[in-house]
Amino acid sequence: MASIYEPGKKRPMAEINVVPFIDVMLVLLVVFMITAPLLTQGVKVELPKTQAKALTEQEKEPLIVTVDSEGKFYLNLADKPNQAITARTLSYLVTSQLAKQSSENGRPVLVRGDKNANYGKVMEAMSLLQQAGANSVGLITQPAPQDKKLAKQS
């Protein structure tokens, strides 16, 4: 509703303009929709479920070699951790990382193998890690779901 300007009579505007508010909200929605998928890091693998103790907090970031369901290798400390690497590259990178560490306090070395991965590929990764100088190699799993009966008894 338009009003005619009358000198000496100032009326406050009682309408809220929501169009800029809607524009800002839509821009934020688009930004979050684009950035949310980019926040997930690492290679997607489906870990086997077992009952095991969780690792203790350590000062050094562990070397984690991932073997996906197709048998490709990934290293968390490589230049591009989401890009597959060859066995030779894996061996070279692990050897150089372990050589930087002191021998008394070795860096933990772990293997994340997809539960659908070829067992031979996981064993090949473990063998490459040991040849590269890893004293011990651990396996990463997901915690197994608790039985409902066991949960009720606790």
Backbone torsions as a table, in degrees:
resi	resn	phi	psi	omega
1	MET	NA	121.1	-179.8
2	ALA	-84.8	147.7	178.4
3	SER	-122.3	154.0	179.1
4	ILE	-89.8	133.2	-179.0
5	TYR	-70.8	124.7	176.0
6	GLU	-119.5	122.3	-178.9
7	PRO	-59.6	137.9	177.0
8	GLY	85.5	-6.0	-178.1
9	LYS	-118.0	102.5	180.0
10	LYS	-107.8	124.5	179.9
11	ARG	-115.0	136.1	177.2
12	PRO	-69.7	147.0	178.9
13	MET	-79.9	122.6	-174.6
14	ALA	-101.8	5.1	-178.9
15	GLU	-103.1	141.0	177.6
16	ILE	-100.4	129.7	178.7
17	ASN	-89.0	106.2	-175.2
18	VAL	-92.5	-7.4	-178.1
19	VAL	-61.0	-47.6	177.2
20	PRO	-63.0	-35.0	178.5
21	PHE	-63.6	-43.8	178.7
22	ILE	-64.9	-40.6	178.4
23	ASP	-60.6	-45.3	-179.9
24	VAL	-64.2	-42.7	-179.2
25	MET	-64.3	-39.2	178.5
26	LEU	-67.6	-38.7	176.8
27	VAL	-63.8	-44.1	178.2
28	LEU	-62.6	-40.5	178.5
29	LEU	-60.7	-44.7	179.2
30	VAL	-64.4	-42.3	179.4
31	VAL	-61.0	-45.6	-179.5
32	PHE	-68.8	-34.5	178.0
33	MET	-66.7	-32.3	-179.9
34	ILE	-79.9	-41.6	-174.6
35	THR	-81.7	-25.3	-176.8
36	ALA	-58.7	-46.7	178.6
37	PRO	-66.6	-23.4	-179.1
38	LEU	-77.9	-15.6	-177.1
39	LEU	-76.3	-23.0	178.5
40	THR	-73.8	133.1	-176.5
41	GLN	-118.1	157.3	175.0
42	GLY	92.8	176.2	-179.4
43	VAL	-93.9	136.5	-178.3
44	LYS	-79.9	117.0	175.7
45	VAL	-132.0	151.3	177.4
46	GLU	-102.1	104.9	-174.6
47	LEU	-78.0	146.5	174.4
48	PRO	-68.1	150.8	-178.1
49	LYS	-100.3	126.1	178.1
50	THR	-142.3	168.0	173.8
51	GLN	-100.6	109.6	-179.4
52	ALA	-146.0	160.6	178.3
53	LYS	-74.9	145.3	176.6
54	ALA	-73.5	151.3	178.3
55	LEU	-72.7	149.9	176.5
56	THR	-80.1	157.3	177.9
57	GLU	-65.8	135.6	-179.8
58	GLN	-125.7	156.7	-178.7
59	GLU	-70.8	-38.3	-175.6
60	LYS	-95.6	141.1	175.9
61	GLU	-70.0	130.8	-178.5
62	PRO	-72.9	154.5	170.9
63	LEU	-81.7	121.9	-178.9
64	ILE	-119.2	117.7	175.6
65	VAL	-99.8	127.3	-179.7
66	THR	-108.4	134.0	174.2
67	VAL	-116.2	114.1	-177.8
68	ASP	-83.3	-179.9	-175.5
69	SER	-65.0	-19.8	179.0
70	GLU	-90.7	-3.7	178.7
71	GLY	88.0	15.5	179.0
72	LYS	-86.8	147.6	-179.4
73	PHE	-99.0	143.6	175.6
74	TYR	-137.7	146.8	178.3
75	LEU	-126.1	130.7	-175.2
76	ASN	-67.3	-21.2	-178.5
77	LEU	-105.6	14.4	177.5
78	ALA	-76.0	170.5	178.5
79	ASP	-59.4	-42.1	178.4
80	LYS	-125.2	91.3	-174.1
81	PRO	-65.5	-16.8	179.9
82	ASN	-95.2	7.1	-179.5
83	GLN	-109.6	133.4	-179.2
84	ALA	-64.1	145.2	178.2
85	ILE	-125.0	160.2	179.3
86	THR	-81.7	167.1	179.1
87	ALA	-62.7	-39.0	-179.8
88	ARG	-64.8	-43.9	178.3
89	THR	-64.3	-41.4	178.3
90	LEU	-59.0	-47.9	-179.6
91	SER	-60.7	-44.0	-179.6
92	TYR	-63.9	-47.0	-178.1
93	LEU	-64.5	-41.5	-179.7
94	VAL	-67.8	-41.9	178.4
95	THR	-59.7	-44.3	-179.1
96	SER	-68.8	-35.9	178.5
97	GLN	-69.0	-42.0	-179.0
98	LEU	-72.3	-27.3	178.6
99	ALA	-69.1	-25.6	179.7
100	LYS	-73.7	-22.8	-174.8
101	GLN	-87.1	154.0	175.9
102	SER	-74.6	150.5	-175.4
103	SER	-71.5	-26.8	-177.0
104	GLU	-76.5	-33.0	-179.2
105	ASN	-120.1	75.3	-175.1
106	GLY	-67.9	154.6	177.9
107	ARG	-79.3	136.9	178.0
108	PRO	-68.0	140.1	179.7
109	VAL	-120.8	125.1	-175.8
110	LEU	-129.4	153.1	177.4
111	VAL	-119.6	126.6	173.6
112	ARG	-104.3	103.1	-179.8
113	GLY	-107.0	129.3	175.7
114	ASP	-61.6	143.4	-177.5
115	LYS	-67.5	-18.4	177.7
116	ASN	-96.9	3.7	-179.5
117	ALA	-73.6	153.0	176.1
118	ASN	-65.0	129.5	-179.0
119	TYR	-58.3	-35.4	179.3
120	GLY	-63.0	-35.9	179.0
121	LYS	-68.2	-39.0	177.7
122	VAL	-65.4	-42.2	178.5
123	MET	-67.3	-34.1	176.7
124	GLU	-64.0	-41.3	178.1
125	ALA	-62.9	-43.0	179.4
126	MET	-64.8	-39.0	178.2
127	SER	-65.2	-43.2	178.2
128	LEU	-61.7	-38.9	179.7
129	LEU	-65.8	-41.4	178.9
130	GLN	-67.7	-37.6	177.0
131	GLN	-66.7	-28.3	-179.7
132	ALA	-79.0	-8.0	175.9
133	GLY	113.7	9.6	177.7
134	ALA	-76.4	125.1	-179.7
135	ASN	-69.7	-43.3	178.3
136	SER	-139.9	144.5	-178.1
137	VAL	-122.9	127.1	178.6
138	GLY	-104.9	163.4	178.0
139	LEU	-112.4	140.0	178.8
140	ILE	-99.1	132.2	176.4
141	THR	-133.3	171.5	173.2
142	GLN	-99.6	150.5	177.1
143	PRO	-64.1	140.4	178.5
144	ALA	-74.4	145.7	177.8
145	PRO	-67.1	139.2	179.9
146	GLN	-73.4	142.5	173.7
147	ASP	-68.4	146.3	-180.0
148	LYS	-64.9	-34.1	179.4
149	LYS	-65.9	-41.8	179.4
150	LEU	-66.0	-36.3	-179.2
151	ALA	-68.8	-35.0	179.9
152	LYS	-72.1	-33.3	-179.3
153	GLN	-72.3	-27.1	-176.3
154	SER	-72.6	NA	NA
